[in-house]
Amino acid sequence: MNITILGAGAGGSVTAFDYANHGHSVRLFDFPEFPSNIEAIAKQGGIYAEGELSGFSPVAYAGHDIDKALEDAELIYVIGPAFSTLAFGEACAGKLKPGQTVIISPGSCAGALVFKQAAGLKLEDYSVLIAETHTLQYAVRLLEAGRVHVFLKLKAGNLLAALPSRHTAEILQLIVDVYPGMEPAHNVIQTSLQNANPVIHPAVSLTNAARIEGAGDFLFYEEGVSDSVGRLIEAVDRERIAIGERLGITILSDPEIGIHQGYMRENNYGSAYRNAPSFQGIPAQPQLDHRYINEDVGYGLVFMSGLAKQIGVETPSIDAIIQITSVLMNRDYAAEALRTPESLGIAGLSVTELYSL
């Protein structure tokens, strides 16, 4: 197939590498504000990988021309932080063609809805199929421009849902050669709630704030997750599971899905993170002003809190983290409402209607 990847960070680069390595023709796009990786990939004609995936894969195009990137695309991936989904959707507005499929990976809580709105597509317009995954398919870091280290490619435990969900099976069939272990979710509410980043990152960042603002030289999981920090993670996790239960959707606990994915080996909220093979050696972020708070609170926890209020579920721990991080960062994440049921156009839906998305 002709594959287009929007987003040339570590996730976009490894996805481009993997698809090209499977014999597909890949084009890679990013905005001009992010030139270094695009320039390196264009210059060397492809992407180098090491680790679980290794070698060199050619890329047919790497650049900043969205029209050239989308030309003849059959499958389009949107890969980047939560804030980028809106920008990529707006860049694609008026340019998508019937029969194309777009996958937001990861959805970062309802990314499929965000992209569809930004691209100018009505919710009931299925001429272009939109889907999202609950997490990225890889544990990956960018070593340097044009080169990635792949710690893990998930064999299982990554959920995908189309919008609407009746198209999920056909999209899974479309990507089965590269992702045979991708699993169907009930709908985009399940992929949104199963996203673990808002459960883990803010809790660890908040409880280690002084260390991060000091030297910041510690390991995020191995040294940042004590048993007491683990109890805070668990409290947040229990609340998002309760949201799922109210909607009739099963949300696995983070340790459970971590074991299923191959990230973790123990089913608890303390040593399971400290001893997880795929979390070894990951450093803490260099500052509090980082996506671990700005994205995972501002987009993730704010969305979960709003959805919980809509369906009558109490989330005291989630709301407390939103409030305290707002004080620490001197910004009001709840008031910013970067991603809420209202902004997504689903605030008026009942439990039954949300379940049927």
N, C-alpha and C positions, 0 to 999 in steps of 0.2 A: 504493500500500500504506500501511498504518499502520506507521510506523517509530518505534521507541523507541531513544533514545540514552542510555546510562548513562555519565555522565562529562561535565562541562560545561567542561573546560579547552579549550585551543586546538584539540586534535584533535577532541574531541566537538562543539565549536561549529562548526568548518568542515564536519564530516560532516553535522550537522543543516542547515546552510546549503545544502549541495550537494543533499541529498535533497529538501528543501523546494523548491529551485530547479528540481528535475526534476518537480515536481507531486505529491510524496508528502506525506501528513499526518505531521508530526513532533512527537514529545513528547520532552522533554529532562529528565533527572533527575540530581541529585547529592545528596550527603549534606548535612545541615544545617551541618556544619562548614565547608562551602565555599559561602557564600551569595552572594558579590558578583556573580559572573557570572550565576547563576540569576536574581537579583533584577533585574539590568539587562535581561536578555533578556525576562523576564516584563513588565517595565514598558514596554519599547518594542515588545513584541509580536513580536519576531523578532531576527535577527542581521544585522549589517552586515559586509560583506567588501570588501577592496580587494586589488589585485594581480592575479594571474592569474585569480582568480574575484572578481567585484565586484558590488556592488548590495546589496539588502536582501531577505531571505527570511523569510516569516512562520513562526512556530512555534506549534503549536496549544496546547502546554502547556510550561511551564518551572517546575519546582518540586521539592519534597522528599518528595512522596507517592509511594512506589514503586508502590502499588496503582493509583493514577490514571495513572501513567506507563506501566504495563504493560497497561492496559485495551485490549483488542482489538488488541494488537500482533501483527503478523505476522512482522516482522523486528526483532531486537533487536541493537544494537551495544554492546559493552563497550569503552570507549576511555579509557585512563588508564595511569599507570605500573604496573609489575609488581605492586607491593604492593596495588593497588586491585582486582585481579581476584578475589582471595579475598573481599574485602568485598562486592563486587557480586554474586558468586555466592551468598553467604550471604543477602544481601538478597532474592534471587530464590527462595530455597528454599521449596518448596511453592506457589509462585505461577505457575510456568510451565505452559503448557497444550500438550497434544499438537498437533503441526502447526506449532508455532513454530520459528523458526530463530534461533540466537544466533551472532554473529561476534565473536570477541575480536580487536581490532585496535589495536595489534599484539599477537601472542601473547606476546612477551617471553620466549620459551623455554617451550613447553608450556602456555601459558595456557588452551588448550581443556581440557586435563586438570584443571587447577586449578579452573576454573569448574565443570566437570561434577561434580567431587567436592563442591565447596562448595554447589552447588545441590541436593545430595542425589540426584543421578542416578547410577545404576550405569553402569559402562563399557559394558555391553551393552544399555543402554536407549536406543533410537533414536526414541522418541516425540517428543522435542525434539532437533532436529539442532544440533550444536555444531561450530563451525569456528574457525580462526584464520588471520590473515594474518601474513606474516613482518615486515612493516613498516607504518607508517602510510602512507596513500595521498597524503599532503600534506607539503610543507615549509611550516610555518605558525607564526606567532607571534601571541600575544594582544596587541593594541595597548592595549586597555582593556576593561573589562567590556562584553560584548556586541558587540565589534568585533575582527575578525581581519585579519591581512595574510597572503595566500597567496603564497608565493614560487614554489611549484611544485605542480601536481597530476600525479602519475605517469601517464604514458600506457602504460607497460609496466614489467615488472620487479618487480611485487609478486605474491608467491605466496600462494595460499590452499589450505588443506587442511581437509577435514571429518574428523570423528572418528566413525566410521571413514571411510577415504578413498573408499570406493565412492560416497559421497554428494556428493563434491566437485563433480562436473559439474552437478548440479541446483542447488546453491547458487550457482555461478557464473552460471547462467542466471537466477536470481532477482535478481541485482544487476547484470546486464549493461547496463542502461540508464544507470546512474550510473558504473559501472566496466567499460567494455568491454575495457580492457586488462589486467584482472586475469588471472593465469595459474594453472593448476593445479599444485600441488605433489604429490609422491608421497605424502606423509603429514605428520603434525604434527612428526615428527622433522626432516624437511627444512625446514619453516618455522621451527622452533626454531634449527637450526644456521645457516640463512641470515641470521638476525638479526645485523646488523653492529655494533650498538651495543656489545656486549661486546668486540668486536675492536678498536674504535677508541677509545672514550671512556676506559677505564681506562689504556691505554698512554699517551695524550697527557696525561691528568691526572697520572699518576705521574711522568712525566719533566718536567713543568712545575710540580711541587708548590710549590717555593719562590716561583715567580712568582704562583701562585694565592693563596698565603698572604700574599704581600706586597701590592703595589698591586692585582694581579689585573687590570690594565687592558691586556689584549692580546687579539688575535684568535685564537680557538681553533685554527682550521685554517691560516689564512694565516701566522701567526707561531708557532704551537705545534707544527707538524709539520715539523721539520727532516728531513734525509735519515736521520739516525741514529734519530730517533723513528720514522720510517717503517719502518726495519728491525725494530723491536720489533713494530709493527703487523703486519708481514708474517709474523713468526715465529708470532704468535698465529693469524693467518689460516691459515697452512699446517697448524697442528695441528687446527683445526676442519674443514678440508677432508679431512684424514686420517681423522677420525672418520666423516665421511660416506662416504669410500671403503670403510672397513671394513664399513659397513652397506649398501653397494651403492647409495648415493644420491649424486648429483652435487651438490656445493656449489660455486657459482661464487666465485672470488676477489672480494674487495670492490671492487677497481677495475673488474673485468669487469662486475659487476652495477651498479656506479655509472654506468658508461657506458650500459648498457642502460636504466637508469631515467632518464637525462638529468641526473643530478647531476654527473657527471665527464666529462672529455674525454680523459684520458691513462690508459694502463694501467701505472701504477707506484704505489709507496707513498710517494712524496715530493711532487714537484711536482704530482702529480695532485690531492692534497688542497689544496695551497696555491693552485692556479689554478682549482679547480672553481667554475664560475659560481654554483651554488646554495649554496656554502659561504662566499661572500664576505660579510664584515661580521659574521659570527657571533662574538660575544664569548665569552671564557672564562667559566666559572662563577665566581660570586663567592667561593666557599669550597670546600674539599675535601669537606666534609660535604654531598654533593650526589648526585643520582641517577646522575651519570656514574660514580661509584664504588659507592655503596650499592646501586643497582639492577643496574648492569652487571657488577659483581663478585659481589655477594651473591646475585643471582638467575641472571644469565647465565653467567659463567665458572664458578661453583660447579656449576651444572647440567652444563655441558659437560665439566668435569673428572670429575664422577661418572659420566657416561655413558661417557666414554673408558675409565675404569678398568673399568667393567662389561664392555666388549667388547675389552679388551686393547690399547688405544692409548696410547702415551706422550704426555704433554702437559707437558713441563718449563717452557715459557714461560708457559702459562696458570697452572700451579701456582705459579710464582715470583711472578707478579703478584698472585695471591690472597694469598700469604704476605706480600709486602712491603706491600701496601695494608692488610692486617690490622694490621701493625706501625704504619704511619702513622696509622691511624684508631683504634688502641687497641681493636680488636674482632676477634673470630675469625670471619671470614665462613664458613670451611669448617665450623666447629663449629656455627654458627647454622643451617646447612643449610636455608636459606629455600626453596630449590627444588632438589630432588635426585631422582634416579630412585626412591629409597625413598619420599620424600614424595608422589610422583606415582603410586605403585603399579605402576611398571614395572621395578623393580630385578631381578625374577626372570625377566625376558624374555630370550630368546636373541636373537642377531643376526637370525635368521629371523623370530622373533615381532615384534621391533621393526620390521623391514622391512614386516611385514604389518599394522601398526596401522591 
